[in-house]
Amino acid sequence: MDSFEINKIIAAVLLTALIVIGIGKAADLVFHVDKPKQSAYKIDGLEVAEVTKESDGKSETVEAVDIAQLLALGNLAHGEKVFKKCSACHMIASDGKNMIGPNLWGVIGRNAASISDYKYSKAMVAYGKNWTFEEMNSYLIKPQAYIKGTKMAFAGLRKEKDRASVILYMNSKSSSPVPLP
């Protein structure tokens, strides 16, 4: 087979790919689909309430999730599996050392930036709240957006089951786990 035959085969494959892509683009122009404002399928048991808080004359809307219902979605085995994403930077052992991130043993129920031998970001030190189930849930959605200026460069956990499972897993890794709501 000479090089001219190979060129014809490659050109035929590329032309076919371009035609398929072109048909898809043309179909998008011809058929316009309006997306609904509300989801057609509502998940039972998980209700999202909107809370409005005002600071400095600005009004912002924050979504509040019923944490008991959220935690009911998770389980420890799934949390241990999802926590493997976190284990690249965090250890979760009673006598564990700090890695890129601090050791997370007993993190639920303690104050943020409270491990003395770890250098936290200024934003985390200024945050200074207690790590409750609700705070951890909000933080794990997108850490950079929740505490602006944090060193934690993690995209976050979008799936509710993943967050609930990781929170349950982290709570179980403590000398005295916080009682579930």
C-alpha positions as CSV (number, residue, x, y, z in Angstrom):
1,M,0.0,0.0,0.0
2,D,1.5,3.3,-1.0
3,S,1.4,6.6,0.8
4,F,-1.3,7.9,-1.5
5,E,-3.8,5.2,-0.4
6,I,-3.0,5.9,3.3
7,N,-3.7,9.6,2.7
8,K,-7.1,8.8,1.1
9,I,-8.1,6.7,4.1
10,I,-7.0,9.4,6.6
11,A,-8.9,12.0,4.6
12,A,-12.0,9.9,4.5
13,V,-11.9,9.4,8.3
14,L,-11.4,13.1,8.9
15,L,-14.2,14.1,6.4
16,T,-16.6,11.7,8.2
17,A,-15.7,13.2,11.6
18,L,-16.3,16.7,10.2
19,I,-19.7,15.7,8.7
20,V,-20.8,14.1,12.0
21,I,-19.8,17.2,14.0
22,G,-21.4,19.5,11.4
23,I,-24.7,17.6,11.5
24,G,-24.7,17.9,15.3
25,K,-24.1,21.7,15.1
26,A,-26.8,22.1,12.5
27,A,-29.2,20.2,14.6
28,D,-28.5,22.5,17.6
29,L,-29.4,25.5,15.4
30,V,-32.6,23.9,14.1
31,F,-33.9,22.5,17.4
32,H,-33.8,24.9,20.3
33,V,-34.6,23.4,23.7
34,D,-35.5,25.6,26.6
35,K,-34.2,24.4,29.9
36,P,-36.8,24.4,32.8
37,K,-36.3,26.7,35.7
38,Q,-37.0,24.0,38.2
39,S,-35.9,20.4,38.2
40,A,-38.6,18.0,37.1
41,Y,-37.5,15.4,39.6
42,K,-37.4,16.4,43.3
43,I,-35.3,14.3,45.6
44,D,-37.4,13.4,48.7
45,G,-35.9,14.2,52.1
46,L,-33.4,16.9,51.2
47,E,-34.8,20.4,51.5
48,V,-32.7,23.5,50.8
49,A,-33.8,26.7,52.5
50,E,-32.5,30.1,51.6
51,V,-31.2,32.3,54.3
52,T,-30.5,36.0,53.7
53,K,-27.9,37.7,55.7
54,E,-26.8,41.3,55.4
55,S,-23.4,42.6,56.2
56,D,-22.0,46.1,55.4
57,G,-25.2,47.0,53.6
58,K,-24.9,44.2,51.1
59,S,-27.4,41.4,51.0
60,E,-26.3,37.9,50.1
61,T,-28.3,34.7,49.9
62,V,-26.8,31.6,51.5
63,E,-28.3,28.1,51.1
64,A,-28.9,26.3,54.4
65,V,-29.2,22.5,54.2
66,D,-30.8,20.4,56.9
67,I,-27.7,18.6,58.1
68,A,-29.5,15.6,59.6
69,Q,-31.1,14.8,56.3
70,L,-27.8,15.4,54.5
71,L,-25.9,13.1,56.8
72,A,-28.5,10.4,56.4
73,L,-27.4,10.1,52.7
74,G,-23.8,9.1,53.7
75,N,-22.1,6.1,55.1
76,L,-18.7,5.3,56.6
77,A,-17.5,2.9,54.0
78,H,-18.2,5.4,51.2
79,G,-16.6,8.1,53.3
80,E,-13.4,6.1,53.7
81,K,-13.3,5.6,49.9
82,V,-13.9,9.3,49.1
83,F,-11.5,10.4,51.8
84,K,-8.7,8.9,49.7
85,K,-8.8,12.1,47.6
86,C,-8.0,14.0,50.8
87,S,-5.3,11.6,52.0
88,A,-2.9,13.1,49.4
89,C,-2.6,16.1,51.7
90,H,-4.1,15.1,55.0
91,M,-3.6,12.3,57.5
92,I,-6.4,11.2,59.9
93,A,-4.7,9.3,62.7
94,S,-4.6,9.9,66.4
95,D,-0.8,10.1,66.5
96,G,-0.5,11.2,62.9
97,K,1.7,14.0,61.6
98,N,0.8,17.0,59.6
99,M,1.4,16.7,55.9
100,I,0.8,19.4,53.3
101,G,-2.4,19.9,55.2
102,P,-3.0,19.4,59.0
103,N,-3.8,16.1,60.6
104,L,-7.6,15.8,60.7
105,W,-8.0,13.5,63.7
106,G,-10.9,14.9,65.7
107,V,-11.5,17.8,63.4
108,I,-15.3,17.8,63.8
109,G,-15.9,19.8,67.0
110,R,-12.6,21.6,67.2
111,N,-11.8,25.2,66.3
112,A,-10.4,26.0,62.9
113,A,-6.6,26.6,62.8
114,S,-6.1,25.1,66.3
115,I,-3.2,22.7,65.7
116,S,-0.2,24.4,67.2
117,D,2.5,22.8,65.0
118,Y,0.9,23.5,61.7
119,K,1.2,26.9,59.8
120,Y,-2.2,27.8,58.7
121,S,-3.1,30.5,56.1
122,K,-4.0,34.0,57.5
123,A,-7.5,33.4,56.2
124,M,-8.0,30.2,58.1
125,V,-6.6,31.7,61.3
126,A,-9.0,34.7,60.9
127,Y,-11.9,32.3,60.3
128,G,-11.6,30.8,63.8
129,K,-15.0,29.1,63.9
130,N,-15.7,25.7,65.3
131,W,-15.9,22.8,62.8
132,T,-19.5,21.8,63.1
133,F,-21.2,19.4,60.6
134,E,-22.8,22.5,58.9
135,E,-19.5,24.4,58.7
136,M,-17.6,21.4,57.3
137,N,-20.4,20.7,54.7
138,S,-20.2,24.3,53.5
139,Y,-16.4,24.3,53.4
140,L,-16.2,21.0,51.5
141,I,-18.4,22.2,48.7
142,K,-15.7,24.6,47.5
143,P,-13.0,25.5,50.1
144,Q,-11.5,28.4,48.1
145,A,-14.9,30.1,47.8
146,Y,-16.0,29.5,51.4
147,I,-12.8,30.8,53.1
148,K,-11.2,33.2,50.6
149,G,-7.5,33.0,50.9
150,T,-7.2,29.5,52.3
151,K,-4.2,27.5,51.3
152,M,-6.3,24.4,50.5
153,A,-6.2,24.1,46.7
154,F,-9.0,21.5,46.4
155,A,-11.9,21.8,44.0
156,G,-14.4,20.5,46.5
157,L,-17.0,17.8,46.7
158,R,-20.1,18.6,44.7
159,K,-22.1,15.4,45.4
160,E,-24.1,15.5,48.6
161,K,-23.5,11.8,49.3
162,D,-19.8,12.3,49.0
163,R,-19.7,15.2,51.4
164,A,-22.0,13.5,53.9
165,S,-20.0,10.3,53.8
166,V,-16.7,12.2,54.3
167,I,-18.1,14.2,57.2
168,L,-19.3,11.0,58.9
169,Y,-15.9,9.4,58.3
170,M,-14.0,12.3,59.8
171,N,-16.4,12.4,62.8
172,S,-15.7,8.7,63.4
173,K,-12.0,9.4,63.4
174,S,-11.9,11.0,66.9
175,S,-11.3,10.1,70.5
176,S,-14.8,11.4,71.2
177,P,-17.0,11.7,68.1
178,V,-19.6,14.5,68.1
179,P,-23.1,13.0,68.4
180,L,-25.0,13.1,65.1
181,P,-27.9,15.6,64.9
